[in-house]
C-alpha cells in the first residue's frame, strides 16, 4: 500500500509516459510468442504494407510510415521475403529504389489467424467502454502529433 501512496506523488504524466513504454515492451514480448512464425515487428511491417498503401510502396516510404530507419525496414523486408510474405523489387524507373510487393501468403496468414487475432484484441480492450476506446484513440493521435512536432524540432 505504501508503494501505491508513493505513486500518487509522482507526476501522472511521467507515469503515463513510463506505462506507454511498458505496454510497448509487453505487447512486443506477447506478440513474439503469439504470432507463431512472425515477430511483432515483422507483423507490424506487413500490417503497414497492406493497410497504408494503395500501390507497392518504396522501402523508404514504408520505413517512414512505420517510424523506423531504412536499414531496419530493409532487414525486416529481407526476412519476410525469405518467408514468402513479400517480394522486394527494384523500381522500374529508378534502380536505386526498392519497392515492396505483398504476396498471397499475407492474405492466407491473415485469414488463418483472424479469429485468434480478434480474440486477442477483445481481451486487450476488455473492460473499456466504447466511449473510452474513442477517447483513447483521440488522445493517442494527439500524442503522435506531438511526437512528430518534437521530431521536426530536433531535425
C-alpha positions as CSV (number, residue, x, y, z in Angstrom):
1,X,0.0,0.0,0.0
2,X,2.9,2.4,0.7
3,X,4.2,1.8,-2.8
4,X,0.8,2.9,-4.2
5,X,0.9,6.0,-2.0
6,X,4.3,6.9,-3.4
7,X,2.9,6.6,-6.9
8,X,0.3,9.2,-6.2
9,X,3.1,11.7,-5.6
10,X,4.6,11.1,-9.0
11,X,3.5,13.4,-11.8
12,X,0.9,11.4,-13.7
13,X,2.5,12.4,-17.0
14,X,5.7,10.6,-16.1
15,X,3.7,7.6,-15.0
16,X,1.8,7.6,-18.3
17,X,5.0,8.0,-20.3
18,X,6.5,5.0,-18.5
19,X,3.4,3.0,-18.9
20,X,3.4,3.5,-22.7
21,X,7.0,2.1,-22.7
22,X,5.9,-0.8,-20.5
23,X,2.9,-1.5,-22.8
24,X,5.1,-1.4,-25.8
25,X,7.6,-3.9,-24.4
26,X,4.9,-6.3,-23.1
27,X,3.0,-6.2,-26.4
28,X,6.2,-7.0,-28.3
29,X,7.0,-9.9,-25.9
30,X,3.5,-11.3,-26.1
31,X,3.3,-10.8,-29.8
32,X,6.5,-12.6,-30.5
33,X,5.1,-15.7,-28.8
34,X,1.5,-15.2,-30.1
35,X,2.3,-14.6,-33.8
36,X,3.8,-18.1,-34.5
37,X,6.3,-17.7,-37.3
38,X,6.5,-13.9,-37.2
39,X,8.0,-11.4,-34.8
40,X,5.8,-8.4,-33.7
41,X,7.9,-6.1,-35.9
42,X,7.5,-8.3,-38.9
43,X,3.8,-8.4,-38.3
44,X,3.7,-4.6,-38.0
45,X,5.7,-4.3,-41.2
46,X,3.1,-6.4,-43.0
47,X,0.2,-4.5,-41.4
48,X,1.7,-1.2,-42.6
49,X,2.3,-2.5,-46.1
50,X,-1.3,-3.8,-46.5
51,X,-3.1,-1.0,-44.7
52,X,-1.5,2.3,-45.7
53,X,-0.6,1.9,-49.3
54,X,-2.7,1.5,-52.4
55,X,0.2,0.6,-54.6
56,X,3.5,-1.1,-53.7
57,X,5.5,1.4,-51.6
58,X,9.2,2.1,-51.7
59,X,11.2,0.8,-48.8
60,X,11.7,4.4,-47.6
61,X,8.0,5.1,-47.7
62,X,7.3,2.0,-45.6
63,X,10.1,2.9,-43.2
64,X,8.7,6.4,-42.8
65,X,5.2,5.2,-42.2
66,X,6.5,2.7,-39.5
67,X,8.6,5.3,-37.9
68,X,11.8,3.3,-38.3
69,X,15.0,3.6,-40.2
70,X,15.5,2.5,-43.8
71,X,18.1,-0.1,-42.6
72,X,15.7,-1.6,-40.0
73,X,12.9,-1.9,-42.5
74,X,15.2,-3.4,-45.1
75,X,16.2,-6.2,-42.7
76,X,12.5,-6.8,-41.9
77,X,11.7,-6.9,-45.6
78,X,14.5,-9.4,-46.3
79,X,13.3,-11.7,-43.6
80,X,9.7,-11.5,-44.8
81,X,10.8,-12.2,-48.3
82,X,12.7,-15.2,-47.2
83,X,9.4,-16.4,-45.5
84,X,7.4,-15.8,-48.7
85,X,5.3,-12.9,-47.4
86,X,6.5,-10.3,-49.8
87,X,8.9,-9.6,-52.7
88,X,11.4,-6.8,-53.0
89,X,12.0,-5.5,-56.5
90,X,13.9,-2.6,-57.9
91,X,11.8,0.2,-59.2
92,X,11.2,0.2,-62.9
93,X,12.2,3.9,-63.3
94,X,15.0,4.1,-60.7
95,X,17.2,1.1,-60.0
96,X,18.3,2.6,-56.7
97,X,14.8,2.5,-55.3
98,X,13.3,-0.8,-53.8
99,X,9.6,-1.4,-53.9
100,X,7.8,-3.9,-51.7
101,X,5.1,-6.2,-53.0
102,X,2.8,-8.3,-50.8
103,X,2.2,-11.9,-51.8
104,X,-0.8,-14.2,-51.4
105,X,0.9,-15.6,-48.3
106,X,0.0,-12.4,-46.3
107,X,-3.7,-12.9,-47.2
108,X,-3.6,-16.6,-46.2
109,X,-1.8,-15.7,-42.9
110,X,-4.4,-13.1,-42.0
111,X,-7.3,-15.5,-42.8
112,X,-5.9,-18.3,-40.7
113,X,-5.3,-16.1,-37.8
114,X,-8.4,-13.8,-37.9
115,X,-10.3,-15.4,-35.1
116,X,-7.3,-15.7,-32.8
117,X,-6.3,-12.0,-33.5
118,X,-9.8,-10.8,-33.0
119,X,-10.0,-12.6,-29.6
120,X,-6.6,-11.1,-28.6
121,X,-7.9,-7.5,-29.4
122,X,-11.1,-8.2,-27.5
123,X,-9.0,-9.4,-24.5
124,X,-6.7,-6.4,-24.7
125,X,-9.5,-3.9,-24.6
126,X,-11.6,-5.8,-22.1
127,X,-13.3,-3.6,-19.6
128,X,-13.1,-0.5,-21.7
129,X,-16.3,1.1,-22.8
130,X,-16.7,2.3,-26.4
131,X,-16.5,5.9,-25.3
132,X,-13.2,5.2,-23.5
133,X,-11.8,3.5,-26.7
134,X,-12.9,6.5,-28.7
135,X,-11.3,8.9,-26.2
136,X,-8.1,6.8,-26.1
137,X,-7.9,6.9,-29.9
138,X,-8.1,10.7,-29.9
139,X,-5.5,11.0,-27.1
140,X,-3.1,8.7,-28.8
141,X,-3.3,10.6,-32.1
142,X,-2.7,13.9,-30.2
143,X,0.4,12.3,-28.7
144,X,1.5,11.2,-32.1
145,X,1.1,14.7,-33.4
146,X,3.2,15.9,-30.5
147,X,6.0,13.4,-31.2
148,X,6.0,14.4,-34.9
149,X,6.4,18.1,-33.8
150,X,9.3,17.1,-31.5
151,X,11.0,15.2,-34.3
152,X,10.7,18.2,-36.6
153,X,12.2,20.5,-33.9
154,X,15.1,18.1,-33.4
155,X,16.0,17.8,-37.1
